[in-house]
Amino acid sequence: MWYFDSTIILLIPAMIFAVYAQSRVRSAYGKYADIGNQRGITGAQAARMILDNNGLRDVKIEMVNGTLSDHYDPRKRIMRLSSRVYNEPSIASISIAAHESGHAIQHAEFYLPLKLRNTIVPVVNFASMLSWPLMIIGIVIANGGNYVRGNFIMDLGILFFASVVLFHAITLPVEFNASSRAIKQIEALGIVYQEETSGARKVLSAAAMTYVAALATAVVNLLRLLMIRERN
């Protein structure tokens, strides 16, 4: 039957890569969350130092539940850090806090990729929910004999999913740039000693791999949709 489509085999490499990326994040975070930075600076303190140094004293920092639930909310100009990152003086904590501070700086500087990503978020959320259902409906209609209408609906589903791929593609420069800003800030402000920078880089590079994996998975799924469309 069509839902056991052979194109799902294309997902296997992407899924393996995604699992590998997640394992790298867990490994890097687990290691450097247990290694304290020599200055004894917590994630919240590091974030405050970076924000204040960049004229962002009005950006609030809040503690939230969860693990690796850290994020910057551009709408409310609030940085939310998970409890361990907020409270603990580890290399992982200051790395993650500095990364989120990088997003706050991007927002303040009207960094174009971030602005584009934030703009298309509502569209992508809507499109991601409808893309596969539209494909299924289109296939059913086409198999029922109405090829023109079925193909049109499938094309619409593909177009919707293409916006998801675009979102992940835009996310890459946003995340890599935030990590680059993070390293520059913690070095410039003396938050870490030189020998601790490599640990911070490992934490941030591991996290970046998850975004690469997400893009790879999205691209593969788009290819699957195109192949299914051609076959129908």
Secondary structure, DSSP 8 states (H G I E B T S, - for coil): -GGG-GGGGGHHHHHHHHHHHHHHHHHHHHHHTSSB-TT---HHHHHHHHHHHTT-TT-EEEEESSSS--EEETTTTEEEEEHHHHH--BHHHHHHHHHHHHHHHHHHTT-HHHHHHHHHHHHHHHHHHHHHHHHHHHHHHHHTT-HHHHHHHHHHHHHHHHHHHHHHHHHHHHHHHHHHHHHHHHHHTTSS-GGGHHHHHHHHHHHHHHHHHHHHHHHHHHHHHHHHHHH-
